[in-house]
Amino acid sequence: MDDRAGRARRITVQRRGPLLVEGPVEVELEDGTTVFSDRFRVALCTCRRSRRFPWCDTSHRRKG
C-alpha cells in the first residue's frame, strides 16, 4: 500500500465531465472485477460512453 493509505482521497466533480480522483485507485466494477491505476490522478467516466470504461476517454465531448 502507498504511504497515503487511510487518508481521504480528493474527488473533483465536473458538471459535464468525468470524476477526477487522486490516485492510485482501485475500482470495483458491476460484474465484480477490479481495475487498478497507479497514476497520480485518474478520470472516471460518468456518462458510460467511454470505450475504456471506467476510465474516461473524453467521449462525453462528442455529441450523440
N, C-alpha and C positions, 0 to 999 in steps of 0.2 A: 504494500500500500504506500501511497505517497505521503509526504510529511503533513499534508493538509487534511488527513483523514479525521473525521469528526467535526470539521468546520462546515459552516453553511456555504453552499455554492451560490454564486450570483447568477441569476437568470434575468435576462433583459427581454422584455416583451415588446414586440413591434406590431403596430396596427395591421399592416399588410405584409407581414414577412414572417420569418422563422423566429423561434425562440433561440436566443443566443445564451449558451451555457458555458461557464468557465469549466475547463476540463482539468484533468481527464474525466471521461464519463463512461458509464456502463448503462446501456438502455435495454430493458426487457420488452420485447415485442409481444403483440397479442397472442401469437402462437407459442409463446414461452421461450423462444430463442433469445439469446443475449448477444448484443453487438457492443464493441468497445472502441473508443477513440482516445488516444493519448495526446491529442492536440491541446494547446492552451485554451482554445475557445472553439466550440462547435456550434453549428447552426442546425437546429432540429426542425424539420418540416412540420408545419401545422395545416397545410392545405391538401396534403396527400397527393400532390401532382408530381412529386419528385420521383425520378427513375432510380434514385439512390436512397429511397426512404429507409430509415428515418432521417437520414442526413439531407439537408436542403441542397438542391442544385439550381436554385433560382427559377424553377419552372413557374412559380407563382407570379412572376413578372409578365409571362405571356398570357394573352387573352385567350379565352376559350373554354 
